[in-house]
Amino acid sequence: MIKTQDLRKIFKIGKKQKETLVAVDGLNLEISEGEVFGFLGPNGAGKTTTVRMLTSLIRPSSGSAEIYGLKVGVDDTEIRRNVGILTESPGLYERLSAEQNLRIFAELYDIPDPEKAINKYLSMLDLWDRRMDAAGTYSKGMRQKLAVARAMLHEPKVLFLDEPTTGLDPEAAKTVRDFIDELKHQGRTIFMCTHNLDEAERHCDRVGIFKQRLLALDKPSALREQLFGRKVVFHLANTTPEMCAAVQALPDVKALEQIENKLLVSLDEPEKMNPVITRILVDKGADILFIGEIKQSLERVYLEMIRSEESSQTKKINQSVERNRA
């Protein structure tokens, strides 16, 4: 389990380091064992800084964080031994082979049977045939897969992935995605920073939309419903004012819009209301061609949240400027 309370990181910037930059502002988060959590946000939002704090690579300015009961800032060595991390730019020993790269880390982690672990992950990530080649001769996709193998070599309880498929060709990206699916089936706890919203929707049990602070946190489907509600479209062969009025009169119908021979109906519980609306339309003489629910993408949810936050920040800045002028 991962738990943070008012986690905050402030960097000193400028030539004399008198200015401050708030990278993470009071993060409260709880991730369950075996959960795949997606951390979504634009560049500069503080995602990588959060990962570095959680993996005890940098200290928080204030607040607290725990991983499986180990406290950041107290149990740092144990945390590093029990987590795996894939950074956006993995550093490899380019003159050494893939096998030699992994052996170094196997020794650092005191893995009991290093050969077994190395062979396992080289095979799982389709690197076995190139295991004796220098890492510097690898493509970007192969280097990324080798970095994933390195992160998993000691069988960590928690795996942190920072943009795991960025810049990969489709084949390499699929290999990494399939590997994430396999880890998910194994019940691993995965904390994944990503810009790939389709990837987040595919893998993640919950997602957090983040820009210095947590803007939203829930299942992707729940975030869509919170922001846009649920809309069902009834495709009809013909429509009449009586049909629209009868559907609009139902107490569970939040809104209705007619576009040509389509009725767009906003509902809280389509599973409950679709049969009721279907019967009413048929009674009014409608020929129903088909019924479907309009699905908003996670990308749209993300963009709406980020734009709303940027608008709010701009408004605060303008208000501050006006107060100073007054």
Legacy VTK file of the C-alpha trace (Angstrom):
# vtk DataFile Version 3.0
C-alpha trace
ASCII
DATASET POLYDATA
POINTS 326 float
0.000 0.000 0.000
1.099 3.577 -0.768
-0.109 6.402 1.453
0.730 10.099 1.451
-0.447 12.875 3.738
-0.001 16.546 2.833
3.087 15.607 0.820
4.826 18.725 -0.416
8.011 19.567 -2.309
9.389 23.069 -2.745
12.524 23.775 -4.768
14.756 26.815 -4.319
15.440 28.398 -7.694
17.230 31.418 -9.121
20.883 32.449 -8.916
20.699 33.097 -5.178
18.036 30.454 -4.635
15.755 33.002 -2.982
12.789 32.178 -5.195
10.667 29.091 -4.620
8.913 26.654 -6.936
6.133 24.483 -5.538
6.390 21.189 -7.426
3.990 19.143 -5.283
1.429 20.907 -3.132
-0.187 18.892 -0.331
-0.733 15.500 -1.973
-3.107 13.172 -0.121
-3.303 9.771 -1.711
-3.930 6.153 -0.782
-3.251 3.269 -3.189
-4.295 -0.274 -2.307
-2.186 -3.385 -2.627
-2.489 -4.865 -6.118
-3.884 -1.665 -7.620
-2.686 -0.193 -10.902
-2.796 3.568 -10.413
-2.424 6.085 -13.226
-0.895 9.481 -12.447
-1.868 11.887 -15.227
-0.688 15.424 -15.768
1.101 17.747 -18.213
4.868 18.228 -18.360
6.056 20.093 -15.287
3.054 19.039 -13.205
5.210 17.390 -10.530
4.594 13.732 -11.404
8.254 12.729 -11.584
9.017 14.710 -8.420
6.278 12.735 -6.660
7.779 9.436 -7.814
11.235 10.507 -6.646
9.873 11.313 -3.199
7.940 8.047 -2.939
11.002 6.020 -3.909
13.213 7.899 -1.405
15.402 9.474 -4.073
14.649 12.991 -2.796
13.259 14.181 0.527
9.860 15.884 0.845
9.805 19.467 2.093
6.934 18.544 4.400
4.202 15.976 4.874
4.651 12.217 4.999
4.576 9.126 2.812
4.591 5.392 3.457
5.055 2.335 1.277
3.948 -0.923 2.873
4.470 0.630 6.300
7.978 1.906 5.466
8.293 5.654 6.029
9.907 7.973 3.511
12.732 9.836 5.226
13.098 7.117 7.865
13.248 3.737 6.123
14.784 4.976 2.879
17.178 2.068 2.332
14.438 -0.513 2.853
12.087 1.393 0.547
14.683 1.381 -2.236
15.162 -2.365 -1.777
11.425 -3.030 -2.022
10.422 -0.883 -4.996
11.245 -1.006 -8.685
11.456 2.132 -10.770
11.503 2.775 -14.496
12.534 6.363 -15.210
11.632 8.189 -18.404
15.320 8.168 -19.430
16.793 4.903 -18.119
20.554 4.971 -17.618
22.249 1.795 -18.852
25.900 0.766 -19.058
26.097 1.026 -22.830
29.370 -0.880 -23.299
28.082 -3.839 -21.309
25.726 -6.488 -22.580
22.117 -6.732 -21.425
23.061 -9.733 -19.328
25.960 -7.868 -17.694
23.748 -4.843 -16.984
21.244 -7.023 -15.162
23.945 -8.964 -13.297
25.273 -5.755 -11.739
21.846 -4.936 -10.338
21.235 -8.537 -9.278
24.371 -8.276 -7.132
23.311 -4.904 -5.708
19.986 -6.380 -4.639
21.562 -9.614 -3.325
19.250 -11.748 -5.449
19.665 -15.401 -4.331
19.602 -16.918 -7.834
20.665 -14.134 -10.218
20.936 -16.326 -13.318
17.356 -17.520 -12.940
16.045 -13.975 -12.483
18.090 -12.591 -15.393
17.038 -15.356 -17.774
13.392 -15.017 -16.727
13.072 -11.325 -17.557
15.242 -11.373 -20.667
12.928 -14.077 -22.029
9.697 -12.370 -20.927
10.690 -9.136 -22.645
11.927 -10.714 -25.883
15.591 -9.838 -25.287
17.012 -13.342 -24.959
18.471 -13.530 -28.478
20.313 -10.210 -27.983
21.375 -10.789 -24.371
25.112 -10.791 -25.207
24.996 -7.595 -27.293
26.082 -4.269 -25.838
23.191 -2.170 -24.563
24.515 0.743 -26.618
23.615 -1.134 -29.810
19.977 -1.498 -28.771
17.096 0.455 -30.249
15.163 2.779 -27.930
12.438 0.152 -27.561
14.923 -2.547 -26.610
16.634 -0.244 -24.118
13.287 0.493 -22.524
12.496 -3.216 -22.249
15.892 -3.819 -20.658
15.158 -1.059 -18.145
11.818 -2.709 -17.323
13.651 -6.018 -16.749
16.095 -4.237 -14.454
13.229 -2.674 -12.466
11.581 -6.082 -11.956
14.704 -8.153 -11.334
14.388 -8.199 -7.534
10.628 -8.898 -7.625
9.611 -5.611 -5.968
6.324 -5.190 -4.128
5.677 -1.869 -5.866
6.659 -0.847 -9.381
6.891 2.811 -10.432
6.698 3.411 -14.180
7.434 6.896 -15.518
6.138 7.166 -19.111
6.836 3.473 -19.872
5.987 3.569 -23.604
6.930 7.123 -24.602
8.783 7.187 -27.927
8.525 3.440 -28.527
7.552 1.919 -31.847
4.209 0.058 -31.861
5.773 -3.394 -31.469
7.961 -2.424 -28.498
5.088 -0.492 -26.900
2.851 -3.561 -27.194
5.484 -5.745 -25.517
5.713 -3.315 -22.581
1.905 -3.019 -22.343
1.495 -6.791 -22.387
4.112 -7.047 -19.651
2.187 -4.503 -17.535
-0.949 -6.614 -18.038
0.950 -9.678 -16.834
2.153 -7.831 -13.723
-1.411 -6.685 -13.082
-2.640 -10.283 -13.225
0.077 -11.192 -10.713
-1.381 -8.661 -8.269
1.548 -6.238 -8.340
1.019 -2.698 -7.121
1.871 -0.357 -10.004
2.165 3.435 -9.931
2.260 4.643 -13.534
2.906 8.191 -14.741
1.771 8.541 -18.325
0.691 10.988 -21.019
-0.907 8.126 -22.944
-4.534 8.360 -21.873
-5.632 5.290 -23.822
-2.924 3.385 -21.990
-4.145 4.682 -18.629
-7.718 3.718 -19.432
-6.656 0.243 -20.482
-4.457 -0.587 -17.485
-5.495 1.508 -14.514
-8.009 0.704 -11.815
-8.041 4.367 -10.824
-6.446 7.533 -12.155
-5.427 10.775 -10.506
-5.335 13.963 -12.574
-2.537 16.061 -11.171
-1.046 19.510 -11.614
0.991 20.380 -8.530
-2.062 19.197 -6.588
-4.592 16.424 -7.095
-7.467 17.729 -9.229
-9.492 14.515 -9.452
-9.228 10.899 -8.338
-11.466 7.981 -9.320
-12.062 5.208 -11.815
-11.907 6.474 -15.429
-15.602 5.640 -15.945
-16.597 7.504 -12.768
-14.617 10.609 -13.784
-16.411 10.656 -17.125
-19.785 10.439 -15.414
-18.926 13.151 -12.884
-17.891 15.603 -15.577
-20.227 14.771 -18.444
-22.952 12.509 -17.034
-24.269 9.624 -19.136
-26.002 10.081 -22.470
-27.925 7.481 -24.440
-28.755 8.009 -28.112
-31.922 6.463 -29.527
-31.707 6.165 -33.316
-35.250 6.237 -34.713
-36.701 5.853 -38.197
-39.016 8.750 -37.440
-39.735 11.203 -34.630
-42.783 13.192 -33.519
-43.266 15.915 -30.905
-45.364 13.438 -28.882
-42.431 11.015 -28.604
-40.092 13.716 -27.337
-42.643 15.064 -24.868
-43.374 11.598 -23.456
-39.686 10.871 -22.871
-38.983 14.350 -21.502
-41.805 13.925 -18.964
-40.079 10.968 -17.255
-38.703 12.031 -13.843
-35.361 10.250 -14.361
-34.633 12.064 -17.635
-32.263 14.931 -16.873
-32.196 16.396 -20.380
-33.277 15.536 -23.907
-31.937 16.816 -27.211
-33.295 15.948 -30.656
-30.917 15.887 -33.606
-32.777 14.881 -36.763
-34.143 11.392 -35.994
-31.908 10.867 -32.965
-32.874 11.481 -29.350
-29.970 12.210 -26.966
-31.181 11.470 -23.456
-29.180 12.313 -20.301
-29.703 9.687 -17.596
-28.188 8.703 -14.265
-29.047 5.028 -14.721
-29.382 4.011 -18.379
-29.577 0.332 -17.439
-32.789 1.075 -15.535
-34.357 3.630 -17.883
-33.511 2.316 -21.372
-36.264 -0.371 -21.311
-38.805 2.181 -19.998
-37.961 4.722 -22.715
-37.983 1.993 -25.381
-41.515 0.918 -24.418
-42.768 4.510 -24.441
-41.282 5.217 -27.869
-42.765 2.021 -29.329
-46.166 2.891 -27.823
-45.941 6.280 -29.565
-45.284 4.573 -32.901
-41.488 4.841 -33.113
-39.397 2.384 -35.109
-36.176 2.033 -33.095
-33.157 1.285 -35.279
-30.619 0.923 -32.451
-29.630 2.314 -29.046
-26.141 3.245 -27.855
-24.438 5.116 -25.048
-22.146 8.025 -25.902
-18.764 7.418 -24.269
-16.591 10.418 -23.483
-12.889 9.665 -23.719
-10.559 9.909 -20.748
-8.605 12.391 -22.873
-11.551 14.794 -22.854
-11.954 14.422 -19.085
-8.239 15.129 -18.632
-8.262 18.193 -20.879
-11.367 19.645 -19.209
-9.806 19.223 -15.752
-6.487 20.785 -16.767
-8.172 23.706 -18.586
-10.392 24.349 -15.589
-7.361 24.402 -13.275
-5.427 26.739 -15.606
-8.442 29.058 -15.816
-8.741 29.065 -12.029
-5.032 29.874 -11.595
-5.236 32.696 -14.159
-8.238 34.141 -12.352
-6.374 34.076 -9.013
-3.347 35.814 -10.551
-5.539 38.526 -12.083
-7.329 39.076 -8.765
-3.978 39.362 -6.990
-2.755 41.926 -9.548
-5.939 43.966 -9.107
-5.595 43.930 -5.304
-1.977 45.104 -5.561
-2.994 47.958 -7.861
-5.711 49.007 -5.431
LINES 1 327
326 0 1 2 3 4 5 6 7 8 9 10 11 12 13 14 15 16 17 18 19 20 21 22 23 24 25 26 27 28 29 30 31 32 33 34 35 36 37 38 39 40 41 42 43 44 45 46 47 48 49 50 51 52 53 54 55 56 57 58 59 60 61 62 63 64 65 66 67 68 69 70 71 72 73 74 75 76 77 78 79 80 81 82 83 84 85 86 87 88 89 90 91 92 93 94 95 96 97 98 99 100 101 102 103 104 105 106 107 108 109 110 111 112 113 114 115 116 117 118 119 120 121 122 123 124 125 126 127 128 129 130 131 132 133 134 135 136 137 138 139 140 141 142 143 144 145 146 147 148 149 150 151 152 153 154 155 156 157 158 159 160 161 162 163 164 165 166 167 168 169 170 171 172 173 174 175 176 177 178 179 180 181 182 183 184 185 186 187 188 189 190 191 192 193 194 195 196 197 198 199 200 201 202 203 204 205 206 207 208 209 210 211 212 213 214 215 216 217 218 219 220 221 222 223 224 225 226 227 228 229 230 231 232 233 234 235 236 237 238 239 240 241 242 243 244 245 246 247 248 249 250 251 252 253 254 255 256 257 258 259 260 261 262 263 264 265 266 267 268 269 270 271 272 273 274 275 276 277 278 279 280 281 282 283 284 285 286 287 288 289 290 291 292 293 294 295 296 297 298 299 300 301 302 303 304 305 306 307 308 309 310 311 312 313 314 315 316 317 318 319 320 321 322 323 324 325
